[in-house]
Amino acid sequence: MALSQGWMKRYFKAFCKGFFVAVPVAVTFLDRVACVARVEGASMQPSLNPGGSQSSDVVLLNHWKVRNFEVQRGDIVSLV
C-alpha cells in the first residue's frame, strides 16, 4: 500500500510540473505566434471551403506576420 502511494505521489508531482510548464507555453504560442481556426460557410468560396456549407476547412492563422506588418496582397486576413 505504501509503495503504491509513493508511486502515485511521484506521478502526480511529475504531472503537475509538466502541466505548469506546458500550459503557459501553449497559451503564449496561441496568443503570439499562431492559432487554428475553422472556416465555415460560403464567404470564402472558392479559395476556402469549396464544398459549400456541408464542409469546413481548418486554417492556421499566423499572428507573427500581422504583428510585424508583413501582410501582402493576396493574403487572407481574419479579424477576431
MDTraj code that builds the backbone (N, CA, C; nanometers):
import mdtraj as md
import numpy as np

residues = "MET ALA LEU SER GLN GLY TRP MET LYS ARG TYR PHE LYS ALA PHE CYS LYS GLY PHE PHE VAL ALA VAL PRO VAL ALA VAL THR PHE LEU ASP ARG VAL ALA CYS VAL ALA ARG VAL GLU GLY ALA SER MET GLN PRO SER LEU ASN PRO GLY GLY SER GLN SER SER ASP VAL VAL LEU LEU ASN HIS TRP LYS VAL ARG ASN PHE GLU VAL GLN ARG GLY ASP ILE VAL SER LEU VAL".split()
xyz = np.array([
    [0.0821, -0.1187, 0.0000],
    [0.0000, 0.0000, 0.0000],
    [0.0869, 0.1257, 0.0000],
    [0.1911, 0.1273, 0.0817],
    [0.2791, 0.2433, 0.0886],
    [0.3557, 0.2610, -0.0424],
    [0.3893, 0.1494, -0.1074],
    [0.4601, 0.1563, -0.2338],
    [0.3723, 0.2191, -0.3416],
    [0.2455, 0.1834, -0.3453],
    [0.1558, 0.2397, -0.4464],
    [0.1299, 0.3874, -0.4209],
    [0.1260, 0.4304, -0.2963],
    [0.1061, 0.5715, -0.2663],
    [0.2282, 0.6530, -0.3073],
    [0.3465, 0.5984, -0.2884],
    [0.4682, 0.6664, -0.3312],
    [0.4735, 0.6837, -0.4817],
    [0.4313, 0.5825, -0.5540],
    [0.4267, 0.5889, -0.6992],
    [0.3275, 0.6947, -0.7460],
    [0.2101, 0.6984, -0.6835],
    [0.1080, 0.7953, -0.7204],
    [0.1544, 0.9378, -0.6888],
    [0.2242, 0.9542, -0.5793],
    [0.2740, 1.0860, -0.5406],
    [0.3755, 1.1363, -0.6431],
    [0.4674, 1.0480, -0.6843],
    [0.5664, 1.0864, -0.7850],
    [0.5000, 1.1168, -0.9189],
    [0.4025, 1.0352, -0.9567],
    [0.3304, 1.0559, -1.0825],
    [0.2581, 1.1900, -1.0804],
    [0.1901, 1.2206, -0.9711],
    [0.1161, 1.3457, -0.9600],
    [0.2106, 1.4655, -0.9639],
    [0.3248, 1.4540, -0.8975],
    [0.4230, 1.5628, -0.8966],
    [0.4780, 1.5867, -1.0372],
    [0.5086, 1.4796, -1.1095],
    [0.5590, 1.4925, -1.2459],
    [0.4522, 1.5511, -1.3378],
    [0.3276, 1.5100, -1.3196],
    [0.2183, 1.5636, -1.4000],
    [0.2027, 1.7132, -1.3762],
    [0.2063, 1.7556, -1.2513],
    [0.1911, 1.8975, -1.2190],
    [0.3045, 1.9804, -1.2779],
    [0.4270, 1.9291, -1.2706],
    [0.5404, 2.0019, -1.3289],
    [0.5214, 2.0192, -1.4792],
    [0.4841, 1.9124, -1.5462],
    [0.4602, 1.9196, -1.6901],
    [0.3451, 2.0103, -1.7258],
    [0.2393, 2.0044, -1.6477],
    [0.1213, 2.0858, -1.6730],
    [0.1527, 2.2339, -1.6575],
    [0.2231, 2.2693, -1.5504],
    [0.2518, 2.4097, -1.5245],
    [0.3587, 2.4664, -1.6170],
    [0.4264, 2.3819, -1.6916],
    [0.5181, 2.4297, -1.7949],
    [0.4462, 2.4346, -1.9301],
    [0.3690, 2.3326, -1.9615],
    [0.3062, 2.3216, -2.0932],
    [0.1953, 2.4242, -2.1149],
    [0.1153, 2.4517, -2.0140],
    [0.0025, 2.5436, -2.0321],
    [0.0498, 2.6853, -2.0646],
    [0.1422, 2.7451, -1.9906],
    [0.1875, 2.8799, -2.0296],
    [0.2549, 2.8845, -2.1666],
    [0.3285, 2.7801, -2.2010],
    [0.3927, 2.7763, -2.3322],
    [0.2864, 2.7707, -2.4419],
    [0.1857, 2.6872, -2.4253],
    [0.0788, 2.6751, -2.5251],
    [-0.0012, 2.8046, -2.5368],
    [-0.0336, 2.8662, -2.4261],
    [-0.1107, 2.9913, -2.4293],
    [-0.0303, 3.1018, -2.4973],
    [0.0977, 3.1111, -2.4666],
    [0.1829, 3.2117, -2.5298],
    [0.1940, 3.1863, -2.6795],
    [0.2109, 3.0601, -2.7191],
    [0.2188, 3.0275, -2.8617],
    [0.0906, 3.0660, -2.9334],
    [-0.0236, 3.0296, -2.8781],
    [-0.1515, 3.0593, -2.9431],
    [-0.1809, 3.2083, -2.9470],
    [-0.1293, 3.2831, -2.8512],
    [-0.1549, 3.4267, -2.8472],
    [-0.0581, 3.5043, -2.9356],
    [0.0675, 3.4645, -2.9400],
    [0.1711, 3.5437, -3.0070],
    [0.2118, 3.4927, -3.1444],
    [0.2091, 3.3633, -3.1680],
    [0.2654, 3.3083, -3.2913],
    [0.1566, 3.2678, -3.3903],
    [0.0717, 3.1738, -3.3542],
    [-0.0285, 3.1240, -3.4480],
    [-0.1404, 3.0532, -3.3727],
    [-0.2546, 3.0413, -3.4381],
    [-0.3646, 2.9631, -3.3818],
    [-0.4400, 2.8960, -3.4958],
    [-0.5236, 2.8023, -3.4611],
    [-0.6008, 2.7263, -3.5583],
    [-0.7450, 2.7762, -3.5558],
    [-0.8033, 2.7933, -3.6752],
    [-0.9419, 2.8402, -3.6853],
    [-1.0153, 2.7581, -3.7908],
    [-1.1453, 2.7545, -3.7787],
    [-1.2304, 2.6821, -3.8734],
    [-1.3023, 2.7827, -3.9631],
    [-1.3036, 2.7557, -4.0935],
    [-1.3735, 2.8391, -4.1906],
    [-1.4986, 2.7645, -4.2327],
    [-1.6128, 2.8248, -4.2074],
    [-1.7414, 2.7635, -4.2436],
    [-1.8212, 2.8621, -4.3278],
    [-1.9047, 2.8091, -4.4128],
    [-1.9929, 2.8937, -4.4913],
    [-1.9361, 2.9282, -4.6278],
    [-2.0096, 3.0110, -4.7011],
    [-1.9759, 3.0415, -4.8401],
    [-1.8967, 3.1706, -4.8555],
    [-1.8596, 3.2359, -4.7477],
    [-1.7954, 3.3668, -4.7585],
    [-1.6576, 3.3622, -4.8244],
    [-1.5857, 3.2517, -4.8132],
    [-1.4510, 3.2434, -4.8683],
    [-1.4422, 3.1498, -4.9889],
    [-1.5530, 3.1148, -5.0493],
    [-1.5501, 3.0266, -5.1655],
    [-1.4969, 3.1018, -5.2858],
    [-1.4292, 3.0437, -5.3780],
    [-1.3871, 2.9047, -5.3878],
    [-1.2498, 2.8790, -5.3261],
    [-1.1826, 2.9823, -5.2717],
    [-1.0488, 2.9610, -5.2145],
    [-1.0526, 2.8650, -5.0973],
    [-1.1401, 2.8915, -5.0036],
    [-1.1566, 2.8050, -4.8871],
    [-1.2984, 2.7517, -4.8858],
    [-1.3142, 2.6318, -4.8338],
    [-1.4450, 2.5689, -4.8207],
    [-1.5160, 2.5532, -4.9551],
    [-1.4535, 2.4872, -5.0525],
    [-1.5165, 2.4743, -5.1844],
    [-1.6402, 2.3863, -5.1856],
    [-1.6591, 2.3031, -5.0840],
    [-1.7733, 2.2131, -5.0822],
    [-1.9027, 2.2781, -5.0367],
    [-1.9012, 2.4019, -5.0010],
    [-2.0217, 2.4697, -4.9563],
    [-2.0399, 2.4593, -4.8067],
    [-2.1614, 2.4686, -4.7636],
    [-2.1899, 2.4735, -4.6199],
    [-2.1820, 2.3360, -4.5528],
    [-2.1728, 2.2272, -4.6304],
    [-2.1662, 2.0949, -4.5703],
    [-2.0288, 2.0649, -4.5116],
    [-1.9257, 2.1329, -4.5577],
    [-1.7914, 2.1050, -4.5095],
    [-1.7281, 2.2312, -4.4531],
    [-1.6186, 2.2133, -4.3830],
    [-1.5450, 2.3277, -4.3304],
    [-1.3960, 2.3016, -4.3451],
    [-1.3204, 2.4084, -4.3604],
    [-1.1750, 2.3992, -4.3695],
    [-1.1141, 2.4465, -4.2389],
    [-0.9967, 2.3939, -4.2080],
    [-0.9223, 2.4363, -4.0904],
    [-0.7972, 2.5079, -4.1400],
    [-0.7749, 2.6290, -4.0883],
    [-0.6608, 2.7093, -4.1320],
    [-0.5746, 2.7479, -4.0124],
    [-0.4492, 2.7770, -4.0410],
    [-0.3560, 2.8251, -3.9400],
    [-0.3435, 2.9760, -3.9566],
    [-0.3802, 3.0502, -3.8531],
    [-0.3712, 3.1953, -3.8572],
    [-0.2356, 3.2377, -3.8008],
    [-0.1592, 3.3090, -3.8811],
    [-0.0242, 3.3487, -3.8451],
    [-0.0278, 3.4880, -3.7810],
    [-0.0120, 3.4940, -3.6506],
    [-0.0112, 3.6215, -3.5796],
    [0.1209, 3.6949, -3.5984],
    [0.2260, 3.6209, -3.6232],
    [0.3595, 3.6787, -3.6303],
    [0.3707, 3.7786, -3.7460],
    [0.3180, 3.7427, -3.8627],
    [0.3244, 3.8312, -3.9800],
    [0.2467, 3.9600, -3.9560],
    [0.1322, 3.9493, -3.8920],
    [0.0500, 4.0677, -3.8676],
    [0.1174, 4.1599, -3.7669],
    [0.1767, 4.1029, -3.6633],
    [0.2456, 4.1853, -3.5625],
    [0.3646, 4.2598, -3.6218],
    [0.4294, 4.2018, -3.7212],
    [0.5449, 4.2655, -3.7855],
    [0.5063, 4.3431, -3.9114],
    [0.3765, 4.3588, -3.9372],
    [0.3242, 4.4322, -4.0525],
    [0.3785, 4.3785, -4.1838],
    [0.3813, 4.2465, -4.1977],
    [0.4300, 4.1818, -4.3194],
    [0.3157, 4.1252, -4.4028],
    [0.1999, 4.1877, -4.3987],
    [0.0852, 4.1429, -4.4768],
    [0.1020, 4.1920, -4.6197],
    [0.0812, 4.1009, -4.7149],
    [0.0990, 4.1341, -4.8558],
    [-0.0317, 4.1145, -4.9304],
    [-0.0347, 4.1634, -5.0514],
    [-0.1518, 4.1474, -5.1359],
    [-0.1746, 3.9987, -5.1617],
    [-0.2987, 3.9555, -5.1491],
    [-0.3342, 3.8155, -5.1709],
    [-0.3435, 3.7362, -5.0411],
    [-0.2951, 3.7910, -4.9303],
    [-0.3064, 3.7243, -4.8015],
    [-0.4495, 3.7334, -4.7502],
    [-0.4917, 3.6315, -4.6818],
    [-0.6241, 3.6302, -4.6202],
    [-0.6089, 3.6777, -4.4763],
    [-0.6855, 3.7797, -4.4384],
    [-0.6763, 3.8365, -4.3043],
    [-0.8050, 3.8042, -4.2293],
    [-0.7909, 3.7600, -4.1063],
    [-0.9053, 3.7258, -4.0227],
    [-0.9119, 3.8229, -3.9056],
    [-1.0276, 3.8774, -3.8828],
    [-1.0478, 3.9688, -3.7695],
    [-1.1262, 3.8976, -3.6622],
    [-1.0802, 3.9098, -3.5407],
    [-1.1480, 3.8441, -3.4284],
    [-1.2109, 3.9501, -3.3398],
])
top = md.Topology()
chain = top.add_chain()
for i, resn in enumerate(residues, 1):
    res = top.add_residue(resn, chain, resSeq=i)
    for name in ("N", "CA", "C"):
        top.add_atom(name, md.element.get_by_symbol(name[0]), res)
traj = md.Trajectory(xyz[None], top)
